[in-house]
Amino acid sequence: MNRPRIKAVLFLCSIAALVAAVDCFSADITTLDGKIYKDAKVTGVEADGVHISFRDGVVKVPFNQLPPELQRQYGYNPVKTAGIAANLAGTVKRVAGQMLANFPESVAKNPMPIALLVGFVLLLTIAVGKWVKSRKRKQRLASRWGEYRKSEEWQRKRALVLKRDKYHCVYCGARASRIHHKHYSSRKIGSEPIEWLVSVCERCHRRLDPDFE
């Protein structure tokens, strides 16, 4: 092989490597709570969220924190999810009613199986109702946190905490770029005392606040 051909092959290999690198880290991803992941790419999908590889590592982000376009891409619909859970209670009641209606007469005359079945249905209905309420409450809370962390008030408080801690992680001493809430209260969103906040690095933040990644 002569020298011009060798140069051509090396050039094509360089172009291929560059294209592969661009494909691996395609774009920045900004979550609903204002976190930005540079050069990010979705590398895994689970039932409750996705794994994102970005410039500083890998994190798991819940579906309800993904931007709308990624929620649609991975089939997440919060309204539909809540509707499915709410319909489950009605389905349980309807199926239980059909089972009672279809019981053989000899079984229907015996109160013990009916009482046990009714008790089971009531317990299941209560459990489903609590799950639906809990999920809706968490979604509302996540939405409120997301809106607050986009506000100018949070940005001022964040800058004040970083400056107070001299941009060092209070746990390991590394360069701090995130803020960790030592305490959370749904009643104090936007009015949490500054003493509740400390500066942390990315690694410590992932360890301390895995649900907010």
Sequence and secondary structure as in RCSB ss.txt:
>XXXX:A:sequence
MNRPRIKAVLFLCSIAALVAAVDCFSADITTLDGKIYKDAKVTGVEADGVHISFRDGVVKVPFNQLPPELQRQYG
YNPVKTAGIAANLAGTVKRVAGQMLANFPESVAKNPMPIALLVGFVLLLTIAVGKWVKSRKRKQRLASRWGEYRK
SEEWQRKRALVLKRDKYHCVYCGARASRIHHKHYSSRKIGSEPIEWLVSVCERCHRRLDPDFE
>XXXX:A:secstr
  HHHHHHHHHHHHHHHHHHHHHHS EEEE TTS EEEEEEEEEE SSEEEEEETTEEEEEEGGGS HHHHHHTT
  HHHHHHHHHHHHHHHHHHHHHHHHTS HHHHT HHHHHHHHHHHHHHHHHHHHHHHHHHHHHHHHHHHHHHHT
SHHHHHHHHHHHHHTTTB TTT SB  EEEESS  GGGTTT  GGGEEEE HHHHHHH GGG 
